[in-house]
């Protein structure tokens, strides 16, 4: 139990800005931390719902204030951890260099023009489509995306081929509990997907859940083939890139349902 508590603290210390108890990490403390990674997404989803309820309770009518704050919540919780991977990946992909050079670009601490352009485009799309989320049912469905993106990102670290022999993704996957972590993440994926389908079928519109899961399937497949083709496997930056694009695709998918359902 003590090891699981430490793994929980490691997960939130790595992937969020939520204060956690400080202690000297040992390799065993990281063995199970990925199974708690989706809980960071659960916190983000809960905060998004609370923000919606707060705005409704106090009759806040400024759409810009509501939606821009909602978009900022994941960044504030994570400290932009995954955005860093997204920006590095955009620079590497648009360099059109050989795999080895792209991997060097991923490690480069400097940002290039394509990372900036990619980030601007990312947030412009997020802002544009977020304005179409006009019901609490659609928002509730969308909140599942923050959990699903992290479950799948964790699974990719466990099972996808790695681009390098070192790095964060390799370190996280080299655990004595690899099979256990993989099985638990798969169980979380099945459970969260089932709850999503049940909730959207019972309380909202079933197609919210269907398009959300289809969007994740498409994005996960793209992530796998893109990483193999351009990098020879995944890295920690690419796993962060997946979290960002899968959540953006989820937002676009649910927004499209809101537009077409009107």
Residue pairs with C-beta under 8 A, 6 or more apart in sequence:
3 28
3 29
3 31
3 32
4 32
6 23
6 25
6 29
7 29
7 30
7 31
7 32
7 33
7 35
7 36
8 33
8 36
8 39
9 20
9 21
9 23
10 25
10 29
10 30
10 33
11 33
11 34
11 35
11 36
11 37
11 39
11 40
12 18
12 20
12 36
12 39
12 40
13 20
14 33
14 81
15 37
15 40
15 78
15 81
15 150
16 40
16 43
16 77
16 78
16 79
16 81
17 76
17 77
17 78
17 79
18 40
18 43
18 77
23 29
30 171
30 172
30 175
31 175
31 176
31 177
31 181
32 175
32 177
32 180
32 181
33 172
34 154
34 157
34 158
34 172
34 181
34 185
35 154
35 181
35 184
35 185
35 188
37 150
37 151
37 153
37 154
38 147
38 148
38 150
38 151
38 154
38 185
38 188
38 192
40 77
40 78
40 150
41 145
41 146
41 147
41 148
41 149
41 150
41 151
42 146
42 147
43 77
44 73
44 74
44 77
44 78
44 143
44 146
45 143
45 144
45 145
45 146
45 147
46 143
47 73
47 77
48 70
48 73
48 139
48 142
48 143
48 146
49 136
49 139
49 140
49 143
51 66
51 69
51 70
51 73
52 66
52 70
52 136
52 139
54 60
55 66
56 136
60 66
63 131
67 127
67 130
67 131
67 133
68 127
70 130
71 123
71 126
71 127
71 130
74 146
74 247
75 83
81 240
82 240
82 241
82 243
82 244
83 119
83 240
83 244
84 237
84 240
85 236
85 237
85 238
85 239
85 240
85 241
85 243
85 244
86 118
86 119
86 122
86 240
86 241
86 244
86 245
87 111
87 115
87 116
87 118
87 119
88 105
88 106
88 108
88 115
88 237
88 241
89 106
89 237
89 238
89 240
89 241
90 114
90 115
90 117
90 118
90 119
90 241
91 105
91 108
91 111
91 112
91 114
91 115
92 102
92 103
92 105
92 106
92 230
92 231
93 102
93 114
93 226
93 230
94 114
94 118
95 101
95 102
95 105
95 112
95 114
97 105
99 163
99 230
99 231
99 232
102 230
102 231
103 163
103 164
103 231
103 232
103 235
105 112
106 231
106 235
106 237
106 238
122 244
122 248
125 248
125 252
126 248
126 251
129 251
129 252
129 255
130 251
130 255
132 255
132 256
132 258
132 259
133 139
133 142
133 251
133 254
133 255
133 258
134 258
135 204
135 258
137 200
137 203
137 204
137 205
137 208
138 204
138 208
138 254
138 255
138 257
138 258
140 199
140 203
140 204
141 196
141 199
141 200
141 204
141 208
141 209
141 212
141 254
142 212
142 250
142 251
142 254
144 192
144 195
144 196
144 209
144 212
145 212
145 216
145 246
145 247
145 250
145 251
146 247
147 192
148 189
148 192
148 193
148 196
148 212
148 213
148 216
148 246
148 250
149 216
149 242
149 243
149 246
149 247
149 250
150 243
151 185
151 188
151 189
151 192
152 189
152 216
152 220
152 242
152 246
153 239
153 240
153 242
153 243
153 246
154 181
154 185
155 182
155 185
155 186
155 189
156 220
156 223
156 224
156 234
156 239
156 242
157 169
157 172
157 173
157 234
157 239
158 173
158 178
158 181
158 182
158 185
159 182
160 224
160 227
160 233
160 234
161 228
161 232
161 233
161 234
162 169
162 170
162 173
162 233
162 234
162 235
163 227
163 231
163 232
163 233
163 234
163 235
163 238
164 170
164 233
164 235
167 235
167 236
168 235
168 236
169 234
169 235
169 236
169 238
169 239
172 236
175 181
193 213
196 209
196 212
196 213
197 206
197 209
197 210
197 213
199 209
200 206
200 207
200 208
200 209
200 210
201 209
205 257
205 261
207 257
207 261
208 254
208 257
211 253
211 254
211 256
211 257
212 250
212 253
212 254
214 253
215 246
215 249
215 250
215 252
215 253
216 246
216 249
216 250
218 249
219 242
219 245
219 246
219 249
220 242
220 246
223 234
223 238
223 241
223 242
223 245
223 246
227 233
227 234
227 238
231 238
